[in-house]
């Protein structure tokens, strides 16, 4: 018995709803980040529902004007230009998939234009702000360790959630960052402030066979949403307005560059895929010291 080819399976589909499910499976097969898969999936689900309401379910029957009408509907419903731009990107990716899969002959999303908008500069905490955040969490040894690791190493929240006990070497002052979805595995120097915070947390960590560094009181790994909620609470307690957890990473990158740490080193330690991502921070910092440093700045 001959096994049908991938393209044959794709071509048996007849509706956008079917194609949407296959698109999500395609993204998972390419090991895209879970957050990316979720965002793309919801964006296309919203598009498919809109088109179905217009009695358009055949991928080959969709025209550029249909897609433009969807984006205009979003604008009328007061979606921000940035959100519409993201949904435009999702739509373009989806229709590119349809074309590659042979469901459509012409990619009608190529004529779809992104709305113009200005990217907000990254929120870089001042010394007063991050010290206030630290003080607000002082009595919570677990969250203080979380905040110090994020602030002193610049790792992503997803990477922090996957840290194991064996990844933090408080004696040799190193942090092993395991690969998380599409991020890079790397080794980062650990300063004394972060090491001390982790060392103080260890005796109060729940006794559990689980090897996750940060766990709940019942010994389960601390989830990303729990970490984000807790840090947001301490931002409020510290009276810091308009700040988010990711701003700790922005702050680390900016302060290292401002202290004169070579951009290539900062980029590598931050796990940026492109040096240009790191370079963008230069316009938001006051200046750099005249001599390049090898030692990272302690915040």
C-alpha positions in Angstrom: 0.0 0.0 0.0 1.4 3.4 -1.0 1.6 6.0 1.7 0.1 9.4 0.5 2.6 12.2 0.3 2.5 15.3 2.5 1.3 17.4 -0.4 -1.4 14.9 -1.2 -2.7 15.0 2.3 -2.7 18.8 2.2 -4.5 19.0 -1.1 -7.4 16.9 0.3 -8.4 19.8 2.4 -11.1 22.1 1.1 -11.7 24.7 3.8 -9.8 27.5 5.5 -10.7 25.9 8.9 -8.9 22.7 7.8 -6.0 24.7 6.5 -5.8 26.6 9.8 -5.4 23.4 11.8 -2.7 22.1 9.4 -0.9 25.4 9.6 -0.7 25.1 13.4 0.6 21.6 13.0 3.2 22.9 10.5 4.5 25.4 13.0 4.8 22.8 15.7 6.7 20.6 13.2 9.2 23.4 12.7 9.7 23.7 16.5 8.5 27.3 16.6 8.2 28.9 20.0 5.0 28.0 21.8 4.1 31.6 22.2 4.6 32.1 18.5 2.4 29.1 17.7 -0.3 30.3 20.1 -0.3 33.9 18.7 -0.3 32.8 15.0 -3.0 30.2 15.7 -5.3 32.8 17.4 -4.7 35.4 14.7 -5.6 33.0 11.9 -8.6 31.6 13.8 -9.9 35.2 14.0 -9.3 35.7 10.3 -11.0 32.4 9.4 -14.0 33.2 11.5 -14.3 36.7 9.8 -14.1 35.1 6.3 -16.6 32.4 7.3 -19.1 35.2 8.3 -18.6 36.6 4.8 -19.4 33.0 3.5 -15.9 32.5 2.3 -14.4 29.2 3.3 -12.4 28.2 0.1 -8.8 29.3 0.4 -8.6 29.7 -3.4 -11.5 32.2 -3.4 -9.9 34.7 -1.0 -8.9 38.0 -2.6 -6.6 40.7 -1.3 -9.6 43.0 -0.7 -11.1 40.4 1.7 -7.9 40.5 3.8 -7.8 44.3 3.6 -11.5 44.4 4.8 -10.5 42.2 7.8 -7.7 44.6 8.8 -10.0 47.6 8.4 -12.5 45.9 10.7 -9.8 45.5 13.3 -9.0 49.2 13.0 -12.6 50.1 13.4 -12.7 48.0 16.5 -9.8 50.1 17.9 -7.0 47.5 17.6 -3.7 49.3 17.8 -1.6 49.6 14.6 1.0 47.4 16.3 -1.6 44.6 16.9 -2.9 44.9 13.3 0.7 44.7 12.0 1.2 41.5 13.9 -2.0 40.0 12.5 -0.9 41.1 9.0 2.4 39.2 9.5 0.4 36.1 10.7 -1.8 36.4 7.7 1.1 36.7 5.3 2.8 33.6 6.9 -0.5 31.7 6.6 -1.0 32.4 3.0 2.6 31.7 2.2 1.9 28.3 3.8 -1.2 27.8 1.6 0.7 28.6 -1.5 3.6 26.3 -0.7 1.1 23.5 0.2 -0.7 23.9 -3.2 -4.0 25.0 -1.7 -3.8 28.3 -3.7 -2.1 29.2 -6.9 -1.7 32.9 -6.1 -0.7 34.4 -2.7 -3.2 37.1 -2.3 -1.6 38.3 1.0 1.4 39.7 -0.8 -0.6 42.8 -1.6 -1.4 43.3 2.1 0.5 46.3 3.7 1.5 46.8 7.2 0.1 49.8 9.0 2.6 52.4 10.0 3.5 52.7 13.7 6.3 53.7 15.9 8.1 51.1 18.1 8.3 52.3 21.7 11.8 52.3 23.0 12.6 49.6 25.5 11.8 50.5 29.2 15.2 50.8 31.0 14.9 50.9 34.7 16.9 53.5 36.6 19.1 52.5 39.5 16.5 53.9 41.9 13.8 51.8 40.3 15.5 48.5 40.3 16.8 49.0 43.8 13.2 49.8 44.9 12.0 46.6 43.2 14.7 44.6 45.0 13.7 46.2 48.4 10.0 45.4 47.8 10.8 41.7 47.3 13.4 41.6 50.1 11.3 39.4 52.4 10.4 36.9 49.6 13.7 35.0 49.2 12.4 33.0 46.2 11.2 36.1 44.2 14.2 38.1 45.2 16.3 35.3 43.7 14.1 35.4 40.5 14.5 39.2 40.2 18.2 39.1 40.8 18.8 36.4 38.2 16.7 38.3 35.6 18.3 41.6 36.4 21.9 40.4 36.8 22.1 38.0 33.8 19.5 39.3 31.3 18.1 35.8 30.7 14.5 35.5 29.4 11.6 34.5 31.6 11.2 31.2 29.7 14.9 30.4 30.2 14.6 31.2 33.9 11.5 28.9 34.3 13.6 26.0 32.9 16.6 26.4 35.1 17.5 23.3 37.2 19.4 23.2 40.5 22.5 22.0 38.6 22.5 25.0 36.3 23.5 27.5 39.0 27.0 27.2 40.3 27.2 29.6 43.2 30.7 28.6 44.1 32.3 29.1 40.7 29.8 31.9 39.8 28.5 30.5 36.6 25.0 30.1 35.2 24.2 27.5 32.6 21.2 28.5 30.4 19.7 25.4 28.9 18.1 25.8 25.4 14.4 26.8 25.6 12.3 26.4 22.4 14.3 28.4 19.9 16.8 30.1 22.3 20.5 29.4 22.5 22.2 27.3 25.2 25.0 29.3 26.8 27.1 29.9 29.9 26.8 33.3 31.7 29.1 34.7 34.5 27.1 34.9 37.7 27.9 37.9 40.0 27.9 37.8 43.8 24.6 39.6 44.1 22.7 36.9 42.1 24.7 34.0 43.6 23.9 35.3 47.1 20.2 35.6 46.4 20.1 32.0 45.1 22.1 30.8 48.0 19.7 32.4 50.5 16.7 30.8 48.6 18.0 27.3 48.7 17.2 26.5 52.4 13.7 27.7 52.0 13.0 25.9 48.7 10.3 23.2 49.1 11.7 19.7 49.6 10.9 17.9 46.4 12.5 15.4 44.0 11.8 17.9 41.2 15.1 19.4 39.9 13.6 22.7 38.9 15.4 25.6 40.6 12.2 27.6 41.3 9.3 25.6 42.7 6.0 26.3 44.4 5.3 25.5 48.0 4.0 22.1 46.9 7.2 21.4 45.0 6.0 21.9 41.4 8.0 24.0 38.9 7.1 27.7 39.0 5.3 28.5 35.8 6.0 31.5 33.6 2.6 33.1 34.3 3.2 32.7 38.1 6.6 34.3 37.8 5.3 37.2 35.7 2.4 37.8 38.0 4.6 37.9 41.1 7.1 40.3 39.6 4.3 42.6 38.4 3.0 42.6 42.0 6.4 43.7 43.3 6.6 46.4 40.6 3.3 47.8 42.0 4.5 47.5 45.6 7.7 49.4 44.6 5.6 52.1 43.0 7.2 51.6 39.6 4.7 52.4 36.9 4.7 51.2 33.3 7.3 48.5 33.8 7.1 44.8 32.9 9.2 41.8 33.6 10.9 41.9 30.3 12.3 45.3 31.2 14.7 43.6 33.6 16.3 42.1 30.5 16.3 45.4 28.6 17.9 47.0 31.7 20.7 44.4 31.8 21.5 44.8 28.1 21.5 48.6 28.3 23.6 48.9 31.5 26.3 46.4 30.1 26.6 48.4 26.9 26.7 51.7 28.8 29.4 50.3 31.1 31.6 49.6 28.0 31.2 45.8 27.7 31.8 44.9 24.1 28.6 44.6 22.0 29.6 41.2 20.7 29.9 39.9 24.2 26.6 41.4 25.4 24.9 40.0 22.3 26.3 36.5 22.9 25.4 36.4 26.6 21.9 37.8 25.9 21.3 35.1 23.4 20.4 37.5 20.6 20.3 35.9 17.2 21.5 39.0 15.5 24.0 41.6 16.6 21.7 44.3 15.1 19.2 43.4 18.0 21.8 44.4 20.5 22.9 47.4 18.5 19.5 49.0 18.7 20.0 49.6 22.4 22.8 52.1 21.8 20.4 54.9 20.9 18.7 54.6 24.3 21.8 54.8 26.6 23.6 57.9 27.7 27.0 56.9 26.5 29.8 54.4 26.9 33.1 54.4 28.7 36.2 55.0 26.6 37.7 51.6 27.3 36.1 48.2 26.7 35.5 46.1 29.8 35.6 42.3 30.1 33.9 42.1 33.5 30.1 42.5 33.4 28.5 45.4 35.3 26.8 44.5 38.6 23.4 46.2 39.0 
